[in-house]
Amino acid sequence: MEFLGTSQTASYCGPRKGGGLAALPPAAQSPVIHECYQPYHLPGYRYLNSWRPSLFYKISTAQTCPDECRSSPLRPPTILPALRSALFCRYSTHDWDQSNQLQLRGAEASRLWAGRLTGDSMRLMQDKDQLTRQMQEGTSRNLGQRLTDIGFWKSELCYEHDRLLTENRSMETVKRRLECGAQELDCPLQVALECLYHREKRIGIDLVHDSVEKNLIREVDLLKCCQERMRQLAQRIDIQMRDNRDAQHALERDLEDKNSAECIDEQCFNLRNTSDCISFFHGVEKCDGTVSVPETWAKFSNDNIRHSQNMRANSIRLREEAEHLFENLSDQLWKQFTDTNLAFNARISEETDVKNKLQTQLAKTLQEIFQAENTIMLLERAIVAKECPLKVAQTRLACRTRRPNVELCRDIPQFNRQRRRQRPAFLVTLAARPATMLVLLAFIIIFHITSAALLFVATIDNAWWVGEDFSADVWRVCTNSTNCTDISERFEGYSTLQAVQATMILSTILCCIAFLIFLLQLFRLKQGERFVLTSIIQLMSCLCVMIAAAIYTDRRQDLHHSNPEFYSLTSEGRYGYAFILAWVAFAFTFVSGLMYLILRKRK
């Protein structure tokens, strides 16, 4: 008999088992825990669950029924539960169905969520895989572009480095040329100094400071100046070469860095996912050891190239300056060498001519000496021959002195005898003595100063036209000692008076200049030359004063009639002493000009 609401398989329907530990079923084997690591595989390659991470999970074995249960037949229990109240604690079928439905819906929701999560994970993996490929390709392109930039700057640096090396070699060549040129000038300098030294051995009047010596001194100075300029330019080139080497070192260091960077970037560019040398470097993305950005990186190389170009430009300027220096110094040295040789040739020709003339004069002088000696011998013989006639004449005179009284007469025989006693007189040409020359020079100077004083008085003094209570000249009109009117543009014919004023002033200035030039020529002219320049200037002064006096003489009456308000009281006047002195100054300047033209300088 079964109770309502119980199942035959319920535990309380079976026979009562003995209590205690022996009645318990044997302990089932504990679940085995496995540690499994699933390697990562891309989706769709090997397993569908290959996305699972390496986690620990449990795999439990199914519990087997004890042997007693397998041996005893299944039958409904016949024993009623001990408590009746337990019948009211059981679940109903509806509850069971709801529980199962709830479990099914939960499992279905979990399965759908797991499916969506799996799809999202697959899409995420695909997106990240595509993004990774794109980023890797972009990085490869950037590395390729970087390699191109490095190659460009490397080629520019190599080109500039080669040009700088070429420029350094050219600078070294120019420096050697300058040093050799300065050293080669020692021989011409030594030759010029030797010439000056040997020319100091000249004796007496031949020790002349002539054009040869002047050219030799200029040549020595020019050679020393050339050496100094070459050495200074060589020092500047040496300094520039040091700057070039600094720029070269900067280029080489930049090239070395570019080569290293190119090797590293090329190695990185060639890396692939299947490469053997790839590995994990944890935290490397957090380390930023960069010291520049692309702009500053390019600017660094550009600055090095620009610095090298500036150094090359400076070197080119120095080389051009050296070439110009070589050309200029070569022209100057050749010109000075030619001038010195021409001076030597001219001096040798002059000395040869003078030597030939001296030899000719020496021969003539020796001939004259020989003739003079013969003449002296003949004169001595003639003197000896005249002793007897002289004795006769003196004896006759002595005898005639003894005549008595009035017979002692100065008659013709007596007079002729006295004339015979006198020796023959020779005509002597009076030569100018130094005292006479000094007197003549003093007279000329005083005469010139007098002419200048006359011109000053005639120009300045107000006495060209005078009367009892008035006086007038070329500057003003005075009716008494206090009432004077200056001649200005108000006067009719003012231009005529201006011409007189200008010529008088010019005459005075020329006379003073002639005196100064006379003093200068007195010390600078050679012996026997004339004072032509002084004479010309003095005659020009004479011409100016003559023009002034002639204009005033011709135009005076017209000026007085044209200006009656100024010359009303001067109609009964006469020419004053200043006007007369102007004409006297004309005569003095004319005579002094002729004297300067005739006068020669004596020793």
C-alpha positions as CSV (number, residue, x, y, z in Angstrom):
1,M,0.0,0.0,0.0
2,E,1.4,3.3,-1.0
3,F,0.8,6.6,0.6
4,L,-0.6,9.4,-1.5
5,G,1.9,11.9,-2.5
6,T,4.9,9.7,-2.3
7,S,6.9,7.9,-4.9
8,Q,8.1,4.4,-4.9
9,T,11.7,5.4,-5.3
10,A,11.7,7.7,-2.2
11,S,14.2,6.8,0.4
12,Y,11.7,6.5,3.1
13,C,9.8,3.8,1.2
14,G,12.5,1.3,1.5
15,P,13.4,-0.8,4.5
16,R,15.2,0.9,7.4
17,K,18.8,0.6,7.4
18,G,21.0,0.3,10.3
19,G,22.5,3.5,11.6
20,G,26.2,4.1,11.9
21,L,29.1,4.6,9.7
22,A,28.9,1.2,8.2
23,A,25.6,2.0,6.6
24,L,27.1,5.0,4.8
25,P,28.0,4.5,1.2
26,P,31.7,4.5,0.4
27,A,33.2,7.9,-0.2
28,A,33.3,8.7,-3.8
29,Q,36.6,9.6,-5.4
30,S,37.3,13.3,-5.1
31,P,37.1,15.3,-8.3
32,V,40.3,15.6,-10.1
33,I,41.6,19.1,-10.8
34,H,43.6,19.5,-14.0
35,E,45.9,22.4,-14.9
36,C,45.5,23.0,-18.6
37,Y,47.1,25.7,-20.8
38,Q,45.5,26.3,-24.2
39,P,47.9,28.0,-26.6
40,Y,46.6,31.1,-28.5
41,H,45.5,30.5,-32.0
42,L,43.9,32.9,-34.5
43,P,40.2,32.4,-35.0
44,G,39.2,29.6,-37.4
45,Y,42.6,27.9,-37.3
46,R,42.3,24.9,-35.0
47,Y,39.7,25.0,-32.3
48,L,36.6,27.0,-31.7
49,N,37.5,27.4,-28.0
50,S,41.1,28.5,-28.8
51,W,40.3,32.0,-27.5
52,R,40.1,30.7,-23.9
53,P,42.9,32.0,-21.7
54,S,45.2,29.8,-19.7
55,L,43.1,29.4,-16.6
56,F,42.6,26.7,-14.1
57,Y,39.3,24.9,-14.3
58,K,37.8,21.6,-12.7
59,I,36.8,18.5,-14.5
60,S,34.8,16.3,-12.2
61,T,34.1,12.6,-12.7
62,A,30.6,11.2,-12.5
63,Q,29.7,9.6,-9.2
64,T,29.0,5.9,-9.5
65,C,26.3,4.2,-7.5
66,P,27.4,2.0,-4.6
67,D,27.5,-1.8,-5.0
68,E,24.6,-2.2,-2.7
69,C,22.4,-0.1,-4.8
70,R,23.3,-2.1,-7.9
71,S,22.7,-5.4,-6.1
72,S,19.3,-4.5,-4.6
73,P,16.3,-4.5,-6.9
74,L,14.4,-1.3,-7.4
75,R,11.2,-1.4,-5.6
76,P,9.1,1.1,-3.9
77,P,9.7,1.7,-0.3
78,T,7.2,0.3,2.0
79,I,8.2,2.3,5.0
80,L,6.3,5.5,5.7
81,P,8.2,8.5,6.6
82,A,8.8,9.1,10.2
83,L,7.2,12.5,10.2
84,R,3.9,13.2,8.6
85,S,4.7,16.8,8.3
86,A,7.3,16.0,5.6
87,L,4.5,15.2,3.1
88,F,3.6,18.9,3.1
89,C,7.2,20.0,2.4
90,R,7.5,18.5,-1.1
91,Y,7.5,20.5,-4.4
92,S,4.7,20.2,-6.8
93,T,5.1,19.3,-10.5
94,H,4.3,22.9,-11.4
95,D,7.1,24.1,-9.3
96,W,9.3,21.5,-10.8
97,D,8.4,22.6,-14.3
98,Q,8.8,26.2,-13.5
99,S,12.2,25.5,-12.0
100,N,13.2,23.6,-15.1
101,Q,11.9,26.3,-17.4
102,L,13.7,28.9,-15.3
103,Q,16.9,26.8,-15.6
104,L,16.4,26.4,-19.3
105,R,15.8,30.1,-19.8
106,G,18.8,30.9,-17.7
107,A,20.9,28.5,-19.7
108,E,19.5,29.8,-22.9
109,A,20.3,33.4,-21.9
110,S,23.7,32.4,-20.8
111,R,24.3,30.6,-24.0
112,L,23.1,33.6,-26.0
113,W,25.2,35.9,-24.0
114,A,28.2,33.6,-24.5
115,G,27.5,33.5,-28.2
116,R,27.3,37.2,-28.4
117,L,30.4,37.5,-26.3
118,T,32.1,35.0,-28.6
119,G,31.0,37.0,-31.7
120,D,32.2,40.2,-30.2
121,S,35.4,38.6,-29.3
122,M,35.9,37.3,-32.8
123,R,35.1,40.7,-34.3
124,L,37.4,42.4,-31.8
125,M,40.1,40.0,-32.7
126,Q,39.6,40.6,-36.4
127,D,39.5,44.3,-35.9
128,K,42.6,44.3,-33.8
129,D,44.3,42.0,-36.2
130,Q,43.4,44.3,-39.1
131,L,44.5,47.4,-37.0
132,T,47.7,45.6,-36.1
133,R,48.4,44.9,-39.7
134,Q,47.6,48.5,-40.7
135,M,49.8,49.9,-38.0
136,Q,52.6,47.5,-38.8
137,E,52.3,48.5,-42.5
138,G,52.2,52.2,-41.5
139,T,55.2,51.7,-39.3
140,S,57.0,50.0,-42.2
141,R,56.1,52.9,-44.5
142,N,57.3,55.4,-42.0
143,L,60.5,53.5,-41.6
144,G,60.9,53.4,-45.4
145,Q,60.2,57.2,-45.5
146,R,62.7,57.6,-42.7
147,L,65.3,55.6,-44.6
148,T,64.6,57.8,-47.6
149,D,65.1,61.0,-45.5
150,I,68.3,59.6,-43.9
151,G,69.6,58.6,-47.4
152,F,68.8,62.1,-48.7
153,W,70.6,63.9,-45.8
154,K,73.4,61.3,-46.0
155,S,73.9,62.1,-49.7
156,E,73.8,65.8,-49.0
157,L,76.3,65.4,-46.2
158,C,78.6,63.2,-48.3
159,Y,78.4,65.8,-51.2
160,E,79.2,68.7,-48.9
161,H,81.9,66.6,-47.1
162,D,83.6,65.9,-50.5
163,R,83.4,69.6,-51.5
164,L,84.8,70.6,-48.2
165,L,87.7,68.2,-48.5
166,T,88.4,69.6,-52.0
167,E,88.3,73.1,-50.7
168,N,90.7,72.1,-47.8
169,R,93.1,70.7,-50.4
170,S,92.9,73.9,-52.4
171,M,93.5,76.0,-49.3
172,E,96.5,73.9,-48.4
173,T,97.9,74.5,-51.9
174,V,97.3,78.2,-51.7
175,K,99.0,78.3,-48.2
176,R,102.0,76.5,-49.6
177,R,102.2,78.9,-52.5
178,L,102.1,81.9,-50.2
179,E,104.8,80.4,-47.9
180,C,107.0,79.5,-50.8
181,G,106.4,82.9,-52.4
182,A,107.4,84.7,-49.2
183,Q,110.5,82.5,-48.9
184,E,111.4,83.0,-52.6
185,L,111.4,86.8,-52.1
186,D,114.4,86.5,-49.8
187,C,116.8,86.2,-52.8
188,P,115.7,89.4,-54.6
189,L,115.7,91.2,-51.2
190,Q,119.2,90.0,-50.5
191,V,120.3,91.2,-54.0
192,A,118.8,94.6,-53.5
193,L,120.4,94.9,-50.0
194,E,123.8,93.9,-51.5
195,C,123.4,96.5,-54.2
196,L,122.8,99.2,-51.6
197,Y,125.7,97.9,-49.5
198,H,128.1,98.0,-52.5
199,R,126.9,101.4,-53.6
200,E,127.9,102.8,-50.2
201,K,131.6,102.1,-51.3
202,R,131.4,105.1,-53.7
203,I,133.9,107.8,-53.0
204,G,133.6,111.6,-52.8
205,I,131.1,113.3,-55.1
206,D,130.1,110.0,-56.6
207,L,128.2,109.1,-53.4
208,V,125.0,110.5,-54.8
209,H,121.4,109.9,-53.7
210,D,120.4,109.2,-57.3
211,S,117.4,107.5,-58.9
212,V,119.1,104.1,-58.7
213,E,119.4,104.4,-54.9
214,K,115.8,105.6,-54.6
215,N,114.5,102.7,-56.7
216,L,116.6,100.2,-54.7
217,I,115.2,101.5,-51.5
218,R,111.6,101.3,-52.9
219,E,112.4,97.8,-54.1
220,V,113.6,96.7,-50.6
221,D,110.5,98.3,-49.0
222,L,108.2,96.6,-51.6
223,L,109.8,93.2,-51.1
224,K,109.4,93.4,-47.3
225,C,105.8,94.6,-47.7
226,C,105.1,91.7,-50.1
227,Q,106.5,89.2,-47.6
228,E,104.6,90.6,-44.8
229,R,101.3,90.6,-46.7
230,M,101.9,87.0,-47.8
231,R,102.6,85.8,-44.3
232,Q,99.6,87.6,-42.9
233,L,97.3,86.0,-45.6
234,A,98.9,82.6,-44.9
235,Q,98.0,83.0,-41.2
236,R,94.4,83.9,-42.1
237,I,94.3,80.9,-44.4
238,D,95.6,78.7,-41.5
239,I,92.9,80.0,-39.2
240,Q,90.3,79.3,-41.9
241,M,91.6,75.8,-42.4
242,R,91.1,75.1,-38.7
243,D,87.5,76.3,-39.0
244,N,87.1,74.1,-42.1
245,R,88.4,71.1,-40.1
246,D,85.9,71.8,-37.4
247,A,83.1,71.9,-40.0
248,Q,84.5,68.7,-41.5
249,H,84.5,67.0,-38.1
250,A,80.9,68.0,-37.6
251,L,80.0,66.6,-41.0
252,E,81.8,63.3,-40.3
253,R,80.2,62.9,-36.9
254,D,76.8,63.5,-38.5
255,L,77.5,61.1,-41.3
256,E,78.6,58.4,-38.7
257,D,75.4,59.0,-36.8
258,K,73.4,58.8,-40.0
259,N,75.1,55.5,-41.0
260,S,74.3,54.0,-37.6
261,A,70.7,55.2,-37.7
262,E,70.3,53.9,-41.3
263,C,71.6,50.5,-40.3
264,I,69.2,50.3,-37.3
265,D,66.2,51.6,-39.2
266,E,66.9,49.2,-42.1
267,Q,67.1,46.3,-39.7
268,C,63.8,47.4,-38.2
269,F,62.3,47.8,-41.6
270,N,63.2,44.2,-42.5
271,L,61.7,42.7,-39.4
272,R,58.5,40.5,-39.9
273,N,56.2,38.5,-37.7
274,T,58.1,35.4,-38.8
275,S,61.6,36.8,-38.0
276,D,63.7,34.9,-35.6
277,C,65.2,37.9,-33.8
278,I,62.0,39.3,-32.4
279,S,61.2,39.1,-28.7
280,F,59.3,40.8,-25.9
281,F,60.8,43.9,-24.3
282,H,58.4,44.7,-21.5
283,G,58.1,48.4,-20.7
284,V,60.1,49.5,-23.7
285,E,57.2,51.6,-24.9
286,K,57.3,53.6,-21.7
287,C,60.9,54.6,-22.1
288,D,61.4,57.8,-24.3
289,G,65.1,58.3,-25.0
290,T,64.6,60.6,-28.0
291,V,66.5,63.9,-28.0
292,S,65.0,65.5,-31.2
293,V,62.0,65.7,-33.4
294,P,62.0,65.5,-37.2
295,E,62.2,69.2,-37.6
296,T,65.1,69.7,-35.2
297,W,66.7,66.5,-36.7
298,A,66.6,67.9,-40.2
299,K,67.6,71.4,-38.9
300,F,70.7,69.9,-37.3
301,S,72.0,68.4,-40.6
302,N,70.9,71.5,-42.5
303,D,72.9,73.7,-40.0
304,N,76.0,71.6,-40.4
305,I,75.7,71.9,-44.2
306,R,75.1,75.6,-44.0
307,H,78.1,76.0,-41.7
308,S,80.2,74.0,-44.1
309,Q,79.0,76.1,-47.0
310,N,79.8,79.3,-45.1
311,M,83.3,78.0,-44.4
312,R,83.7,77.1,-48.1
313,A,82.5,80.6,-49.1
314,N,85.1,82.1,-46.7
315,S,87.8,79.8,-48.1
316,I,86.9,80.8,-51.7
317,R,87.1,84.5,-50.8
318,L,90.5,83.9,-49.2
319,R,91.7,82.0,-52.3
320,E,90.5,84.8,-54.6
321,E,92.2,87.3,-52.4
322,A,95.4,85.3,-52.6
323,E,95.1,85.2,-56.4
324,H,94.6,88.9,-56.6
325,L,97.5,89.4,-54.2
326,F,99.7,87.3,-56.4
327,E,98.7,89.2,-59.5
328,N,99.1,92.7,-57.8
329,L,102.4,91.8,-56.2
330,S,103.7,90.3,-59.4
331,D,102.8,93.4,-61.3
332,Q,104.3,95.7,-58.7
333,L,107.5,93.6,-58.4
334,W,107.9,93.4,-62.1
335,K,107.3,97.2,-62.5
336,Q,109.8,98.0,-59.7
337,F,112.3,95.6,-61.2
338,T,112.0,97.3,-64.6
339,D,112.3,100.8,-63.1
340,T,115.4,99.7,-61.1
341,N,117.0,98.3,-64.2
342,L,116.1,101.4,-66.3
343,A,117.6,103.5,-63.5
344,F,120.7,101.4,-63.5
345,N,121.0,101.7,-67.3
346,A,120.4,105.4,-67.3
347,R,122.9,105.9,-64.4
348,I,125.5,103.7,-66.1
349,S,125.0,105.6,-69.4
350,E,125.4,109.0,-67.5
351,E,128.5,107.8,-65.8
352,T,129.9,106.4,-69.0
353,D,129.3,109.7,-70.8
354,V,130.8,111.7,-67.9
355,K,133.8,109.3,-67.8
356,N,134.4,109.7,-71.5
357,K,134.1,113.5,-71.2
358,L,136.5,113.5,-68.3
359,Q,138.9,111.3,-70.2
360,T,138.7,113.7,-73.2
361,Q,139.2,116.7,-70.9
362,L,142.0,114.9,-69.2
363,A,143.7,114.4,-72.5
364,K,143.2,118.0,-73.5
365,T,144.3,119.2,-70.1
366,L,147.5,117.1,-70.3
367,Q,148.1,118.6,-73.8
368,E,147.5,122.1,-72.4
369,I,149.9,121.4,-69.5
370,F,152.5,120.2,-72.0
371,Q,152.0,123.4,-74.0
372,A,152.1,125.5,-70.9
373,E,155.3,123.9,-69.8
374,N,156.8,124.6,-73.3
375,T,155.5,128.2,-73.1
376,I,157.1,128.6,-69.7
377,M,160.4,127.4,-71.0
378,L,160.2,129.8,-73.9
379,L,159.3,132.6,-71.6
380,E,162.2,131.8,-69.4
381,R,164.5,131.9,-72.4
382,A,163.0,135.1,-73.6
383,I,163.4,136.6,-70.1
384,V,167.1,135.6,-70.1
385,A,167.5,137.0,-73.6
386,K,166.0,140.4,-72.4
387,E,168.5,140.8,-69.6
388,C,171.2,142.4,-71.8
389,P,168.9,145.0,-73.4
390,L,167.6,145.7,-69.9
391,K,171.1,146.3,-68.7
392,V,171.8,148.6,-71.6
393,A,168.6,150.6,-70.9
394,Q,169.3,150.9,-67.2
395,T,172.9,151.9,-67.8
396,R,171.7,154.6,-70.2
397,L,169.2,155.9,-67.7
398,A,171.8,155.9,-65.0
399,C,174.3,157.8,-67.2
400,R,171.6,160.4,-68.2
401,T,170.8,161.1,-64.6
402,R,174.3,162.6,-64.3
403,R,173.5,165.4,-66.7
404,P,174.0,168.8,-65.1
405,N,171.4,171.4,-64.3
406,V,168.9,172.1,-67.0
407,E,170.2,169.4,-69.2
408,L,168.5,167.0,-67.0
409,C,165.4,167.1,-69.3
410,R,162.6,164.6,-69.7
411,D,163.0,164.4,-73.4
412,I,161.9,161.8,-75.9
413,P,164.8,159.4,-75.3
414,Q,164.2,159.5,-71.6
415,F,160.5,158.8,-72.0
416,N,161.0,155.9,-74.4
417,R,163.5,154.3,-72.0
418,Q,161.1,154.5,-69.1
419,R,158.3,152.9,-71.2
420,R,160.7,150.1,-72.1
421,R,161.3,149.4,-68.5
422,Q,157.6,148.8,-67.8
423,R,156.4,145.2,-68.3
424,P,153.5,144.4,-70.7
425,A,150.0,144.6,-69.2
426,F,147.4,142.1,-69.9
427,L,143.7,142.8,-70.1
428,V,141.9,141.2,-67.1
429,T,138.2,140.5,-67.3
430,L,136.6,141.5,-64.0
431,A,134.7,138.5,-62.6
432,A,131.9,138.7,-60.2
433,R,133.0,138.3,-56.6
434,P,130.8,136.8,-53.9
435,A,130.4,140.2,-52.3
436,T,129.2,141.6,-55.6
437,M,126.7,138.8,-56.0
438,L,125.3,139.4,-52.5
439,V,124.9,143.1,-53.2
440,L,123.1,142.2,-56.4
441,L,120.8,139.8,-54.6
442,A,120.0,142.3,-51.9
443,F,119.2,144.9,-54.6
444,I,116.8,142.5,-56.4
445,I,115.0,141.6,-53.2
446,I,114.7,145.3,-52.1
447,F,113.5,146.2,-55.6
448,H,110.8,143.5,-55.5
449,I,109.7,144.4,-51.9
450,T,109.5,148.1,-53.1
451,S,107.2,147.0,-56.0
452,A,105.0,145.1,-53.7
453,A,104.8,148.0,-51.2
454,L,103.9,150.4,-54.1
455,L,101.1,148.0,-55.1
456,F,99.8,147.8,-51.6
457,V,99.7,151.6,-51.2
458,A,98.1,152.2,-54.6
459,T,95.4,149.6,-53.9
460,I,94.5,150.6,-50.3
461,D,95.1,154.3,-50.0
462,N,92.2,156.7,-50.9
463,A,94.1,159.0,-53.2
464,W,93.4,158.2,-56.9
465,W,91.6,161.5,-57.5
466,V,92.1,164.3,-55.0
467,G,91.2,168.0,-54.4
468,E,91.3,170.5,-51.6
469,D,88.6,169.0,-49.4
470,F,87.9,165.6,-51.1
471,S,89.6,162.4,-52.2
472,A,88.3,159.4,-54.1
473,D,89.7,156.0,-55.1
474,V,88.3,152.7,-56.3
475,W,86.7,151.9,-52.9
476,R,85.1,155.0,-51.6
477,V,84.5,158.8,-52.0
478,C,85.3,161.1,-49.1
479,T,84.4,164.8,-49.1
480,N,86.3,165.3,-45.8
481,S,88.1,163.2,-43.4
482,T,84.8,161.9,-41.8
483,N,82.2,161.9,-44.5
484,C,83.0,158.9,-46.7
485,T,80.7,156.9,-49.0
486,D,81.5,153.4,-50.0
487,I,81.2,152.6,-53.7
488,S,78.5,150.0,-54.2
489,E,76.0,148.8,-56.7
490,R,74.2,152.2,-56.5
491,F,77.0,153.7,-58.6
492,E,76.6,153.9,-62.4
493,G,79.5,151.9,-64.0
494,Y,80.1,149.9,-60.8
495,S,81.3,147.0,-62.9
496,T,84.2,149.2,-64.2
497,L,85.3,150.0,-60.7
498,Q,85.0,146.3,-59.8
499,A,87.3,145.4,-62.7
500,V,89.9,148.0,-61.4
501,Q,89.6,146.6,-57.9
502,A,90.0,143.0,-59.0
503,T,93.0,143.7,-61.2
504,M,94.8,145.7,-58.5
505,I,94.2,143.0,-55.9
506,L,95.3,140.3,-58.4
507,S,98.5,142.3,-59.2
508,T,99.4,142.6,-55.5
509,I,98.8,138.9,-54.9
510,L,100.9,137.9,-58.0
511,C,103.7,140.1,-56.9
512,C,103.8,138.5,-53.4
513,I,103.6,135.0,-55.0
514,A,106.5,135.9,-57.4
515,F,108.6,136.9,-54.4
516,L,108.0,133.6,-52.6
517,I,108.7,131.6,-55.8
518,F,112.0,133.6,-56.3
519,L,113.1,132.6,-52.8
520,L,112.2,129.0,-53.4
521,Q,114.0,128.9,-56.8
522,L,117.0,130.6,-55.2
523,F,117.6,127.3,-53.3
524,R,116.2,124.8,-55.7
525,L,117.4,125.9,-59.2
526,K,120.5,124.3,-60.6
527,Q,123.5,126.4,-61.5
528,G,123.1,128.4,-64.7
529,E,119.3,128.2,-64.9
530,R,117.1,131.3,-65.2
531,F,114.3,132.4,-62.9
532,V,111.7,132.0,-65.7
533,L,108.7,131.2,-63.5
534,T,109.3,134.2,-61.2
535,S,109.7,136.4,-64.2
536,I,106.4,135.2,-65.8
537,I,104.4,135.8,-62.5
538,Q,106.0,139.2,-62.0
539,L,105.2,140.2,-65.6
540,M,101.6,139.1,-65.1
541,S,101.4,141.3,-62.0
542,C,102.8,144.2,-64.2
543,L,100.1,143.5,-66.8
544,C,97.3,143.5,-64.1
545,V,98.4,146.9,-62.6
546,M,98.7,148.3,-66.1
547,I,95.1,147.2,-67.0
548,A,93.8,148.7,-63.7
549,A,95.5,152.1,-64.2
550,A,94.5,152.2,-67.9
551,I,90.8,151.4,-67.2
552,Y,90.7,154.1,-64.5
553,T,92.4,156.6,-66.7
554,D,90.0,156.0,-69.6
555,R,86.7,155.7,-67.6
556,R,87.2,158.2,-64.8
557,Q,85.5,161.1,-66.4
558,D,82.5,159.0,-67.4
559,L,82.2,157.7,-63.9
560,H,82.2,161.2,-62.5
561,H,79.5,162.4,-64.9
562,S,77.3,159.4,-64.3
563,N,77.3,159.9,-60.6
564,P,77.0,163.6,-59.9
565,E,75.5,163.1,-56.5
566,F,78.8,161.5,-55.3
567,Y,81.3,163.4,-57.5
568,S,79.8,166.9,-57.4
569,L,82.7,168.3,-55.4
570,T,85.4,166.5,-57.3
571,S,85.1,168.1,-60.7
572,E,88.0,170.4,-60.0
573,G,90.4,167.7,-58.8
574,R,93.5,166.0,-60.0
575,Y,95.1,162.6,-60.1
576,G,96.4,161.6,-56.6
577,Y,99.6,160.0,-55.6
578,A,98.0,156.6,-55.3
579,F,97.2,156.7,-59.0
580,I,100.8,157.8,-59.7
581,L,102.2,155.0,-57.5
582,A,100.1,152.5,-59.5
583,W,101.9,153.5,-62.7
584,V,105.3,153.6,-60.9
585,A,104.5,150.1,-59.6
586,F,103.8,149.1,-63.2
587,A,107.3,150.2,-64.2
588,F,108.9,148.5,-61.2
589,T,107.2,145.2,-61.8
590,F,108.1,145.3,-65.5
591,V,111.8,146.0,-64.7
592,S,111.9,143.3,-62.0
593,G,110.3,140.8,-64.4
594,L,112.9,141.5,-67.0
595,M,115.7,141.2,-64.4
596,Y,114.4,137.8,-63.3
597,L,114.2,136.7,-67.0
598,I,117.8,137.7,-67.6
599,L,119.2,136.7,-64.3
600,R,121.0,133.3,-64.0
601,K,121.8,131.4,-60.8
602,R,125.5,131.3,-60.0
603,K,127.3,129.0,-57.6
